[in-house]
Structures are given as C-alpha cells and as structure tokens.
C-alpha cells in the first residue's frame, strides 16, 4: 500500500512537471525602469482619488472588530469544550488536552495581541501625524 502511494505521488509529480511549461522572459533594466515610471505616473495622476487614512479607518476598524469578536467567541467556546473534556478525561487524555491547551493559549495571545498591536500602531501613527 505504501509503495502504491509513493508511485502515485511520483507519477502525479511527473505529470505536473511535464504539463506545466515554464515561460521565461528576459527583461532589461531599461524596460523595468520604464514600467516602474509608468506605474508611478498612474499613481501620481490619481492622487486626488486616493484613499486617505480616515477612509481606511472607516473600512478596516469595523472588519477588525468583527474578526476579533469572532475570535473571542471561538476561543471561549473551545475553552469550555476543552474544560468539559478535561473533567471527564483519563490521565492519558488529560495529558493530551494539556498539550492542546498550549495551542489554545497561543491562539488567545495571537487574537488578543493582534488587536492590541493594531491599536498601539494606530495611536503611534496618529500621534506622529503620519
């Protein structure tokens, strides 16, 4: 069974390598510079229609709040489920749940820490006038 699985992986890899023909284009420095200048010119010509910081705040803050609320609800739900499992677990299962608890704590730090970092960065940038 393991040999069959390895054969299937090798055949699939070969088919992918054969089917995808890489396209290589050489580009000179002058071509790159002209494309960059064109891109920059488009950005500068549309300077009036650019999104400013207040507009971005109105867009991003509600989305961030919703995602943080969802993350907190999931963390609370998973904590409750893990607590119930821990109460009825055998010693071996309790040891596995303690390992999973480390992942839960890391997830909580990431969800809540991201919000704190975002607010700190926003306050610093707002106070400096950027």
URMO-V859136 format. One record per residue. N is the residue number from 0. PHI is phi as a letter, one per 30 degrees, with the letter a starting at -180 (NA if undefined). PSI is psi in whole degrees, 0 to 359 (999 if undefined). OMEGA is omega in radians with two decimals (NA if undefined). Layout:
N PHI PSI OMEGA
N PHI PSI OMEGA
This chain:
0 NA 319 -3.14
1 d 323 3.11
2 d 319 3.12
3 d 319 3.11
4 d 317 3.11
5 d 320 3.12
6 d 317 3.13
7 d 318 3.13
8 d 317 -3.14
9 d 315 -3.14
10 d 317 3.12
11 d 318 3.12
12 d 316 3.12
13 d 318 3.11
14 d 318 3.13
15 d 317 -3.14
16 d 319 -3.13
17 d 321 -3.05
18 d 328 -3.10
19 c 114 3.10
20 c 114 -3.12
21 d 138 3.11
22 c 121 -3.10
23 c 128 3.09
24 b 133 3.06
25 c 136 3.14
26 b 138 -3.12
27 d 167 3.12
28 d 322 3.13
29 d 321 3.09
30 d 317 3.11
31 d 315 -3.11
32 d 320 3.14
33 d 322 3.10
34 d 320 3.11
35 d 316 3.12
36 d 319 3.09
37 d 315 3.13
38 d 316 3.13
39 d 323 3.12
40 d 320 3.09
41 d 318 3.13
42 d 321 -3.13
43 d 327 -3.13
44 d 337 3.13
45 c 29 -3.10
46 d 330 -3.13
47 d 331 -3.09
48 c 9 -3.13
49 d 153 3.12
50 d 128 3.13
51 c 178 -3.07
52 d 322 -3.14
53 d 321 3.10
54 d 319 3.11
55 d 322 3.11
56 d 318 3.14
57 d 332 -3.14
58 d 314 -2.97
59 d 320 -3.04
60 d 314 3.11
61 d 322 3.12
62 d 317 3.13
63 d 320 3.12
64 d 319 3.13
65 d 314 3.14
66 d 322 3.10
67 d 318 3.12
68 d 317 3.10
69 d 316 3.13
70 d 318 3.13
71 d 317 3.12
72 d 319 3.11
73 d 317 3.12
74 d 317 3.13
75 d 316 3.14
76 d 315 3.14
77 d 323 3.11
78 d 318 3.12
79 d 314 -3.13
80 d 316 3.13
81 d 324 3.10
82 d 318 3.12
83 d 317 3.10
84 d 321 -3.11
85 d 323 -3.13
86 d 327 -3.07
87 c 11 -3.04
88 d 152 2.98
89 d 168 -3.13
90 e 323 3.12
91 d 316 3.12
92 d 325 3.11
93 d 323 3.11
94 d 319 3.10
95 d 321 3.14
96 d 327 3.09
97 d 322 3.08
98 d 319 3.10
99 d 331 3.11
100 d 328 3.08
101 d 316 3.09
102 d 323 3.11
103 d 318 3.12
104 d 318 3.11
105 d 318 3.11
106 d 319 3.11
107 d 319 3.12
108 d 319 -3.13
109 d 313 -3.10
110 d 309 -3.09
111 d 328 3.10
112 d 324 3.12
113 d 319 3.11
114 d 316 -3.14
115 d 317 3.14
116 d 318 3.12
117 e 315 -3.12
118 d 322 3.11
119 d 314 -3.13
120 d 317 -3.13
121 d 315 -3.13
122 d 320 3.12
123 d 314 -3.12
124 d 325 3.11
125 d 319 -3.12
126 d 333 3.13
127 d 349 3.10
128 i 14 -3.14
129 d 999 NA
